[in-house]
Each structure stands twice: as C-alpha cells, then as structure tokens.
Amino acid sequence: MVTDVTLAQGRVVLNIDAKYYSRSMQQRFDKRSVHSGNLYQIFTYVKNKEAELASTSGAHSVSGMLLYARTDEDVQPDDVYQMSGNQISVRTLDLNRPFETIRSQLDGVAAAHFKGN
C-alpha cells in the first residue's frame, strides 16, 4: 500500500493521499462530510506504515492527510480527526492559483505538521 506522498522528519511521518472529485464532500440527510471511504483508505495507509516502521526501525508517529483539490462548492473539506491514536487531517488545495501560491500552500502543510520536530 502506497500513498501519493510520504514526508518524514526524524520519527514523524505524514502520509498524504491526493484526491479530486467534482464534489469533494458527500451529502447525506442535508449533512456534508468527507467521503468515508477516503478516510478509511488513508487510515489503512497510516496503520500499515506504522506497523512497517515499528517492525524495522522502532516506533514512529505516523499521521495521514487527505488533500483535496478545491472545487466550486460552498463547503470545502478542512478537519482533523483522531482515529485509533493517529491524526488524520483533511485539507483543500486551491489549484486555480499561481504556482508560487500553490507551493506556499504545500510548504505550509509541511511546516504546520512538522513544527517542533
């Protein structure tokens, strides 16, 4: 199982899985939420990476992120979940911006995750 991007600094690891849908949120009974299948997918990636690293080089702090391309919907995914001891975050990246802005957004994701490490 391989995510789209894996970032690591010391014993801190972030698995990122990028997604694009015409609608990034699912709707059920007038409530919008992140696609549950995507959450379980990144959670599975995180747990597998955590087990892999523990068996080869000891315990690591492994987190996951779903990174959605921004759509024209009013509500964009932006949340953080704790799932069985792992942080799973959901963020939106606006690809309709100049490359330097996109790069800055991505740098901000990494900086926020690895601050203090």
Backbone as a printed PyTorch tensor [residue, N CA C, xyz], in Angstrom:
tensor([[[  0.8440,  -1.1700,   0.0000],
         [  0.0000,   0.0000,   0.0000],
         [  0.8950,   1.2410,   0.0000]],

        [[  0.6490,   2.1150,  -0.9430],
         [  1.4960,   3.2800,  -1.0990],
         [  0.6230,   4.5340,  -1.2600]],

        [[  0.9260,   5.5400,  -0.4590],
         [  0.2240,   6.8100,  -0.6060],
         [  0.8700,   7.6170,  -1.7270]],

        [[  0.2290,   8.7260,  -2.0750],
         [  0.7730,   9.5730,  -3.1350],
         [  2.0740,  10.2410,  -2.7120]],

        [[  2.1320,  10.7070,  -1.4450],
         [  3.3170,  11.3990,  -0.9390],
         [  3.5520,  10.9580,   0.5020]],

        [[  4.8060,  10.6980,   0.8480],
         [  5.1770,  10.4310,   2.2310],
         [  6.2840,  11.4060,   2.6080]],

        [[  6.0310,  12.1660,   3.6580],
         [  7.0250,  13.0960,   4.1930],
         [  7.4810,  12.5750,   5.5450]],

        [[  8.7650,  12.6950,   5.8260],
         [  9.2860,  12.2280,   7.1050],
         [ 10.3430,  13.1850,   7.6140]],

        [[ 10.3200,  13.3750,   8.9190],
         [ 11.3550,  14.1560,   9.6000],
         [ 11.6090,  13.4390,  10.9190]],

        [[ 12.7760,  12.8540,  11.0280],
         [ 13.0570,  12.0530,  12.2160],
         [ 12.0920,  10.8900,  12.3120]],

        [[ 11.4160,  10.7870,  13.4420],
         [ 10.4610,   9.6990,  13.6470],
         [  9.0120,  10.1400,  13.4370]],

        [[  8.8330,  11.2600,  12.7710],
         [  7.4990,  11.7710,  12.4610],
         [  7.2540,  11.6050,  10.9660]],

        [[  6.1330,  10.9640,  10.6170],
         [  5.8170,  10.6440,   9.2290],
         [  4.4210,  11.1550,   8.8960]],

        [[  4.2870,  11.7270,   7.7010],
         [  2.9880,  12.1670,   7.2080],
         [  2.7400,  11.5220,   5.8580]],

        [[  1.6820,  10.7190,   5.7730],
         [  1.2440,  10.1280,   4.5140],
         [  0.1600,  11.0230,   3.9310]],

        [[  0.3320,  11.4250,   2.6800],
         [ -0.6430,  12.2900,   2.0210],
         [ -1.2200,  11.5610,   0.8150]],

        [[ -2.5380,  11.5630,   0.7280],
         [ -3.2210,  10.9920,  -0.4170],
         [ -4.0370,  12.1030,  -1.0730]],

        [[ -3.7370,  12.4060,  -2.3270],
         [ -4.4130,  13.4870,  -3.0480],
         [ -5.6730,  12.9570,  -3.7270]],

        [[ -6.7080,  13.7950,  -3.7140],
         [ -8.0000,  13.4070,  -4.2900],
         [ -8.5480,  14.5400,  -5.1310]],

        [[ -9.2730,  14.1770,  -6.1740],
         [-10.0130,  15.1720,  -6.9400],
         [-11.3630,  14.5860,  -7.3140]],

        [[-12.3870,  15.3070,  -6.9670],
         [-13.7570,  14.9670,  -7.3370],
         [-14.4370,  16.2640,  -7.7590]],

        [[-15.4500,  16.1580,  -8.5780],
         [-16.2080,  17.3690,  -8.9100],
         [-16.9280,  17.8830,  -7.6690]],

        [[-17.2200,  16.9900,  -6.7380],
         [-17.7780,  17.3440,  -5.4320],
         [-16.9140,  16.6480,  -4.3860]],

        [[-16.1900,  17.4220,  -3.6100],
         [-15.2530,  16.8310,  -2.6610],
         [-15.9200,  16.3550,  -1.3750]],

        [[-17.1580,  16.7870,  -1.1630],
         [-17.8830,  16.3620,   0.0420],
         [-19.0670,  15.4940,  -0.3720]],

        [[-19.3700,  14.4990,   0.4640],
         [-20.5820,  13.7240,   0.2340],
         [-21.7050,  14.3480,   1.0570]],

        [[-22.9190,  14.1340,   0.6270],
         [-24.0480,  14.7000,   1.3530],
         [-25.0460,  13.5950,   1.6560]],

        [[-25.4730,  13.5810,   2.9090],
         [-26.4670,  12.6050,   3.3490],
         [-27.3420,  13.2880,   4.3840]],

        [[-28.6420,  13.2570,   4.1600],
         [-29.5990,  13.8850,   5.0640],
         [-29.2250,  15.3390,   5.3590]],

        [[-28.9560,  16.0990,   4.3300],
         [-28.6190,  17.5270,   4.4340],
         [-27.3530,  17.8070,   5.2320]],

        [[-26.5120,  16.8060,   5.4230],
         [-25.2420,  16.9970,   6.1300],
         [-24.1030,  16.6510,   5.1790]],

        [[-23.1420,  17.5600,   5.0940],
         [-21.9680,  17.3150,   4.2480],
         [-20.8360,  16.7540,   5.0900]],

        [[-20.1220,  15.8100,   4.5030],
         [-18.9860,  15.2060,   5.2000],
         [-17.9760,  14.7060,   4.1780]],

        [[-16.8140,  14.3860,   4.6690],
         [-15.7550,  13.8210,   3.8330],
         [-16.1760,  12.4160,   3.4230]],

        [[-15.8060,  12.0100,   2.2390],
         [-16.1090,  10.6550,   1.7800],
         [-15.5190,   9.6480,   2.7680]],

        [[-16.3610,   8.8720,   3.3890],
         [-15.8960,   7.9520,   4.4280],
         [-14.9180,   6.9220,   3.8710]],

        [[-15.1030,   6.5000,   2.6350],
         [-14.1690,   5.5460,   2.0320],
         [-12.7600,   6.1100,   1.9460]],

        [[-12.6520,   7.4120,   1.6800],
         [-11.3300,   8.0470,   1.6270],
         [-10.6860,   8.0980,   3.0030]],

        [[-11.4860,   8.3790,   4.0280],
         [-10.9540,   8.3860,   5.4020],
         [-10.4230,   7.0080,   5.7810]],

        [[-11.1750,   5.9740,   5.4780],
         [-10.7200,   4.6250,   5.8200],
         [ -9.5060,   4.2170,   5.0060]],

        [[ -9.4260,   4.6940,   3.7550],
         [ -8.2650,   4.3920,   2.9330],
         [ -7.0000,   4.9980,   3.5400]],

        [[ -7.0220,   6.2870,   3.8760],
         [ -5.8230,   6.9120,   4.4430],
         [ -5.5140,   6.3270,   5.8150]],

        [[ -6.5340,   5.9980,   6.5810],
         [ -6.3290,   5.3600,   7.8830],
         [ -5.6020,   4.0230,   7.7100]],

        [[ -5.9810,   3.2620,   6.7020],
         [ -5.3220,   1.9810,   6.4240],
         [ -3.8690,   2.2010,   6.0290]],

        [[ -3.6140,   3.2000,   5.1830],
         [ -2.2330,   3.5290,   4.8180],
         [ -1.4070,   3.8730,   6.0550]],

        [[ -1.9740,   4.6660,   6.9370],
         [ -1.2730,   5.1010,   8.1540],
         [ -0.9580,   3.9030,   9.0430]],

        [[ -1.9290,   3.0590,   9.2810],
         [ -1.7130,   1.8960,  10.1600],
         [ -0.6940,   0.9310,   9.5640]],

        [[ -0.7240,   0.7470,   8.2500],
         [  0.2580,  -0.1360,   7.6170],
         [  1.6650,   0.4510,   7.6970]],

        [[  1.7990,   1.7640,   7.4770],
         [  3.1160,   2.4110,   7.5750],
         [  3.6290,   2.3440,   9.0060]],

        [[  2.7420,   2.5570,   9.9700],
         [  3.1140,   2.4830,  11.3850],
         [  3.6360,   1.0920,  11.7370]],

        [[  2.9590,   0.0580,  11.2700],
         [  3.3890,  -1.3240,  11.5390],
         [  4.7040,  -1.6340,  10.8290]],

        [[  4.8400,  -1.1720,   9.5960],
         [  6.0740,  -1.3870,   8.8370],
         [  7.2680,  -0.7510,   9.5360]],

        [[  7.1240,   0.4910,   9.9490],
         [  8.2300,   1.1900,  10.6010],
         [  8.5460,   0.5930,  11.9660]],

        [[  7.5260,   0.1940,  12.7120],
         [  7.7440,  -0.3960,  14.0380],
         [  8.5400,  -1.6890,  13.9280]],

        [[  8.2900,  -2.4650,  12.8670],
         [  8.9810,  -3.7450,  12.7300],
         [ 10.4100,  -3.5920,  12.2260]],

        [[ 10.7230,  -2.4540,  11.5790],
         [ 12.0690,  -2.2960,  11.0200],
         [ 12.9480,  -1.3100,  11.7840]],

        [[ 12.3500,  -0.2660,  12.3570],
         [ 13.1960,   0.7500,  12.9940],
         [ 12.5980,   1.3560,  14.2560]],

        [[ 11.6200,   0.7090,  14.8310],
         [ 11.0430,   1.2050,  16.0760],
         [  9.8420,   2.1060,  15.8660]],

        [[  9.2890,   2.5400,  16.9690],
         [  8.0490,   3.3270,  16.9320],
         [  8.2390,   4.6770,  16.2510]],

        [[  7.2420,   5.0750,  15.4940],
         [  7.1820,   6.3640,  14.8210],
         [  5.8110,   6.9780,  15.0690]],

        [[  5.7240,   8.2760,  14.9260],
         [  4.4400,   8.9650,  14.9480],
         [  3.9950,   9.1120,  13.4990]],

        [[  2.9630,   8.3770,  13.1120],
         [  2.5050,   8.3810,  11.7280],
         [  1.1250,   9.0210,  11.6610]],

        [[  0.9850,   9.9910,  10.7730],
         [ -0.2830,  10.6760,  10.5500],
         [ -0.6410,  10.5740,   9.0800]],

        [[ -1.8780,  10.9130,   8.7740],
         [ -2.3260,  10.8950,   7.3890],
         [ -3.0540,  12.1710,   7.0340]],

        [[ -3.0590,  12.4740,   5.7510],
         [ -3.7770,  13.6480,   5.2670],
         [ -4.4310,  13.3230,   3.9330]],

        [[ -5.6990,  13.6690,   3.8430],
         [ -6.3810,  13.6840,   2.5630],
         [ -6.2590,  15.1010,   2.0380]],

        [[ -5.7340,  15.2490,   0.8430],
         [ -5.5370,  16.5650,   0.2470],
         [ -6.4220,  16.6590,  -0.9910]],

        [[ -7.5050,  17.4140,  -0.8540],
         [ -8.4780,  17.5650,  -1.9280],
         [ -8.1760,  18.8010,  -2.7580]],

        [[ -8.4370,  18.7130,  -4.0550],
         [ -8.3990,  19.8920,  -4.9130],
         [ -9.6740,  20.6860,  -4.6570]],

        [[ -9.5120,  21.9940,  -4.5070],
         [-10.6530,  22.8720,  -4.2530],
         [-11.6490,  22.8120,  -5.4060]],

        [[-12.9250,  22.7820,  -5.0660],
         [-13.9920,  22.8060,  -6.0600],
         [-14.7690,  24.1070,  -5.9060]],

        [[-15.8220,  24.2630,  -6.6720],
         [-16.6330,  25.4720,  -6.5650],
         [-17.7490,  25.3350,  -5.5270]],

        [[-17.7120,  24.2830,  -4.7410],
         [-18.7040,  24.0990,  -3.6820],
         [-18.5290,  25.1520,  -2.5900]],

        [[-19.6180,  25.4570,  -1.8940],
         [-19.5660,  26.4200,  -0.7930],
         [-18.7560,  25.8900,   0.3870]],

        [[-18.8730,  24.6020,   0.6600],
         [-18.1900,  23.9840,   1.7970],
         [-17.0170,  23.1630,   1.2770]],

        [[-15.8370,  23.4210,   1.8370],
         [-14.6200,  22.6960,   1.4600],
         [-14.1530,  21.8510,   2.6440]],

        [[-13.5920,  20.6690,   2.3790],
         [-13.1160,  19.8340,   3.4800],
         [-11.9440,  20.4770,   4.2190]],

        [[-12.0250,  20.5240,   5.5160],
         [-10.9650,  21.0710,   6.3590],
         [-11.2500,  20.6190,   7.7850]],

        [[-10.6040,  19.5390,   8.1900],
         [-10.8910,  18.9930,   9.5110],
         [ -9.7270,  18.1180,   9.9690]],

        [[ -9.7200,  17.7950,  11.2390],
         [ -8.7250,  16.9000,  11.8190],
         [ -9.4640,  15.8670,  12.6520]],

        [[ -9.1080,  14.6020,  12.4580],
         [ -9.7250,  13.5030,  13.1910],
         [ -8.6510,  12.7590,  13.9640]],

        [[ -9.0210,  12.1720,  15.0720],
         [ -8.1590,  11.2420,  15.7970],
         [ -8.7730,   9.8640,  15.6160]],

        [[ -8.0380,   8.9740,  14.9870],
         [ -8.5470,   7.6310,  14.7090],
         [ -7.5620,   6.6100,  15.2640]],

        [[ -7.9660,   5.9310,  16.3180],
         [ -7.1400,   4.8790,  16.9460],
         [ -5.7200,   5.3380,  17.2070]],

        [[ -5.5930,   6.5530,  17.7410],
         [ -4.2830,   7.0630,  18.1320],
         [ -3.5090,   7.7690,  17.0400]],

        [[ -4.0850,   7.8840,  15.8580],
         [ -3.4050,   8.5650,  14.7550],
         [ -4.2100,   9.7770,  14.3170]],

        [[ -3.4880,  10.8300,  13.9420],
         [ -4.1420,  12.0230,  13.4310],
         [ -4.3660,  11.8740,  11.9320]],

        [[ -5.5950,  12.1050,  11.5190],
         [ -5.9500,  12.1140,  10.1030],
         [ -6.5310,  13.4890,   9.8140]],

        [[ -5.8870,  14.2440,   8.9410],
         [ -6.3880,  15.5750,   8.6160],
         [ -6.8920,  15.6040,   7.1750]],

        [[ -7.7530,  16.5600,   6.9320],
         [ -8.3330,  16.7500,   5.6120],
         [ -8.1440,  18.2190,   5.2610]],

        [[ -7.5080,  18.4850,   4.1420],
         [ -7.2330,  19.8530,   3.7120],
         [ -7.6180,  20.0180,   2.2500]],

        [[ -7.7680,  21.2730,   1.8540],
         [ -8.1000,  21.6050,   0.4750],
         [ -7.0020,  22.4780,  -0.1080]],

        [[ -6.6310,  22.1890,  -1.3350],
         [ -5.5910,  22.9250,  -2.0400],
         [ -6.2190,  23.6100,  -3.2500]],

        [[ -6.0590,  24.9110,  -3.3580],
         [ -6.6280,  25.6730,  -4.4620],
         [ -5.6640,  25.6520,  -5.6460]],

        [[ -5.9910,  24.8520,  -6.6410],
         [ -5.1310,  24.7020,  -7.8170],
         [ -5.3520,  25.7860,  -8.8620]],

        [[ -6.3000,  26.6920,  -8.6230],
         [ -6.5440,  27.8060,  -9.5380],
         [ -5.7170,  29.0280,  -9.1650]],

        [[ -4.6510,  28.8360,  -8.4680],
         [ -3.7580,  29.9190,  -8.0460],
         [ -2.4430,  29.8000,  -8.8050]],

        [[ -1.6610,  30.8640,  -8.8140],
         [ -0.3250,  30.7730,  -9.4200],
         [  0.5180,  29.7100,  -8.7020]],

        [[  1.4600,  29.1450,  -9.4370],
         [  2.2660,  28.0560,  -8.8770],
         [  2.9260,  28.4470,  -7.5560]],

        [[  3.4300,  29.6600,  -7.4500],
         [  4.0940,  30.0840,  -6.2130],
         [  3.1380,  30.0320,  -5.0210]],

        [[  1.8780,  30.3490,  -5.2420],
         [  0.8790,  30.2900,  -4.1740],
         [  0.6000,  28.8400,  -3.7910]],

        [[  0.5040,  27.9790,  -4.7950],
         [  0.2820,  26.5470,  -4.5300],
         [  1.4650,  25.9920,  -3.7510]],

        [[  2.6650,  26.3300,  -4.1770],
         [  3.8650,  25.8760,  -3.4640],
         [  3.8530,  26.3490,  -2.0190]],

        [[  3.4550,  27.5810,  -1.8100],
         [  3.3720,  28.1390,  -0.4590],
         [  2.3420,  27.3910,   0.3850]],

        [[  1.2100,  27.0460,  -0.2240],
         [  0.2010,  26.2660,   0.4940],
         [  0.7700,  24.9050,   0.9210]],

        [[  1.4820,  24.2570,   0.0000],
         [  2.0640,  22.9430,   0.3110],
         [  3.1700,  23.0520,   1.3610]],

        [[  4.0070,  24.0850,   1.2480],
         [  5.0330,  24.3110,   2.2640],
         [  4.3940,  24.5290,   3.6340]],

        [[  3.2660,  25.2340,   3.6500],
         [  2.5420,  25.4750,   4.8960],
         [  2.0130,  24.1960,   5.5150]],

        [[  1.5560,  23.2800,   4.6850],
         [  1.0870,  21.9760,   5.1770],
         [  2.2300,  21.2570,   5.8870]],

        [[  3.3930,  21.1910,   5.2320],
         [  4.5420,  20.5010,   5.8250],
         [  5.0230,  21.2150,   7.0890]],

        [[  5.1290,  22.5280,   7.0270],
         [  5.6200,  23.2850,   8.1900],
         [  4.7040,  23.1060,   9.3880]],

        [[  3.4150,  23.1610,   9.1600],
         [  2.4560,  23.0080,  10.2720],
         [  2.5430,  21.6040,  10.8720]],

        [[  2.7400,  20.6130,  10.0250],
         [  2.7810,  19.2400,  10.5390],
         [  4.0590,  18.9430,  11.3110]],

        [[  5.1730,  19.4590,  10.8240],
         [  6.4670,  19.1010,  11.4210],
         [  7.0120,  20.1440,  12.3970]],

        [[  6.2550,  21.1740,  12.7110],
         [  6.7580,  22.1920,  13.6490],
         [  7.0800,  21.5480,  14.9870]],

        [[  8.1810,  21.9570,  15.5490],
         [  8.6130,  21.4120,  16.8230],
         [  9.3880,  20.1200,  16.7320]],

        [[  9.5860,  19.6170,  15.5160],
         [ 10.3560,  18.3570,  15.3630],
         [ 11.7150,  18.6220,  14.7740]]])
